[in-house]
C-alpha cells in the first residue's frame, strides 16, 4: 500500500500488508528487512497509518536497537574466516576429548558438520554433533558449547537440573549462552 502521510515517510520505509487472519493491527521490525504493519481485513489504510503514527516513539526506539543488532551482525560476519573442515574436526575433537576426560563424561560418537541452525546437538543415544564454525568463536564459547552437549549426555532437557549441572563445570553458563546468541546471526541465516 502506498504511504500518504509525510510524517510516516520520516519514520522510514513501511510495508503495509493486509492479512485476512489477523485480528489486530501489528507492527514488526525485522533486521535487514524493515518495518512491517499487519492490517486485518476491514481496517482502513488511514486507521493503520494513524496507528503507526501513534507508535512513532516505540518504532524509533526499536529501530535503534535493530540498527545496533544489524551493525553487530555485519561486524561479526567480517571476522568470520573460511573454515577448513579437517582442521575444525581435529581441533573440536581434541577439545571434546580434553573436556570429556577432565570432567569424566562419556559419549557415543561425534560428528563435525557445517550445520545451518545449531552450534551443536546431542542425540538420545549420546551422539554429539558439533558445528565446524565453532572454531571461529572465542575459546570460552567453544568450551561452553561442547560442555553444553556433554551435559546433555546426563540431562536431556534445558530445565533447572540442566543449568545446575552446567554450573558445576563452567561459571555463569546462562551469561555464556546469552553471549553465544550474539554470534548466531553472523553464522546462521536470519
N, C-alpha and C positions, 0 to 999 in steps of 0.2 A: 504494500500500500504506500502511496505517496504521502510524505510528511508535508503538512500545510503550514505549520507554525514555525516562525523564525526562532522562537525560544527553544523548540525541540532541536532545530538544526545546530544550535550552540552546544547542546549536550553531546552530539556526535551521531554517527550512523546508527539508526534504529531500524530493525527489521520487524514489522508488524505482521503477525500471522494469525489467521482465523483457524480455530480448532473446534470442530463440532463436538468433541468430547469434553472440552474444557468447561468448567463451571465458574471460574473466576478469572479476572484479569491478572496476569502474572508477568513479572519482569525477570529475565535471566540474563546474566552477564557471563559470557563464556570466553576464556582465554583464547587469544588469537582469532576469535570469531566475532566478537562484538556484543551488542545489546539486542535482545530479542524480547518482543512483547507478544504474549499469547492472548488472543481475544476470543472469548466464547461467541458462538453464533448468536446474533441478535443484539450485540453491543455495537454501538456506532463508533466510527473512526474518531469522531470528536471526543466522545467519552473516553476512549482509550488514550488519546493524546493528553487530555486533561489529567488522567490518572498518572501518566508518565511525568507530567509537569509537577504534580503534587509529590512525586517521589524524587525530585531532582537532586536533593541533598544526599539521599540514600544512594542514588546512582553514582554521584561524584565520588562519594566515599568508597564505594565498591570498585569503581573504575580505577581508583588509585591503587587499591590492593591488587587488582588484576594486573595492572601495569607493572607493579613490583614483582609479581609472580612471573610475568612474561619475561622481564629483564633477567630474573634468576635463571629461568629455563635457557635463555639464549646464552647467558654466561656459562652455565654448566655444559651445554652442548658444545661450546667452543673448546672445553677442556677434554672432551672425550677423544681418546686415542683409538685408532683401529685395533681390534683385538686379534691377537694370534691365538687361535683356539688351542693349539698344542701347548703353548706357553701358559695359557689360562688353566688348562687341565692340570698341568704339573703343579703350578702354584696353589691352586684351590684344593687339590687332593692332598698335597703336603700339609696345608693349613688344617684341613679336615682331620687328617691323621694326628697332627700335633694336638688339636683340641680334644679329640676322642681319647687319646692316651692321657692327657693332662687331667681330664675330668671323669675318666672311667665310663665313657659312653660306648655303645656299640650300635652298629647299623648293618644293614644287609648289603646293599650295593650303592654305588654312586655313579651319577652321570653328569656330565658338564655339557650344557646346551646353550643356545642363543635364544632364550625364552623371550616372548613378546610382552608378557604382562607380569612376570614374577621374578623376584630375585632368587627364590629357592622354594623347594617343597619337600615334604616327607610323606611318603605313602603309608597306608595302614600296615604294610609289610616292612616298614622301616627302610625303604629305598629312598635315598636322598638325591635330589636333583638340584644342581646349582647353575646359576646363570653365568656364562663366561664373562659378561660385562662387569661382574663384581670386581674384577681386577682394576677397574677404573675408579673405584671408590676408596676413600681413606681406610687405612688398615683397621681402625676400630669398628667401622661399619661392616667390613668383610667378616671380622670375628663375630660381630653381632648376628649377621645373617646365618653363618654356619652354626653358631651356638643355638640360634632360634630353631633351626631344623633338627639339631641333635636333641634339644629338649622335647621336640615333638616325638621322638622315639620313646619317650616316657609319658608325656601328657599330650593327648591327641586333639586338644582344643585350645582356645585362647582365653579360657576362664581364669579365675583367680589363682588356681593351682599352677597354671602355666606360668603366670607372671611371677609367682613366688619362687618357682623353680628357676626361672631365668635369673632372678635376683641373686641366686646362690653363686652364679658364675660370672656375672657382669654387673657393674654398678649402673644403676638407673636405666634399666632396659627400655622403659617407656619413652624416655628422652631420646635414646638412640633410635627407637622406632620412628619417632617424630622427625628426627634429623634425616633418616633414610628416605622418608616420604618426599623430602625436598628434592631428592635426586631422581625420583621416579619419572617425572615429566620430561627430564632430559633424555632418558633412555627408552621410555615406552611411549607409544602413540597416545596423544591426548584424546 
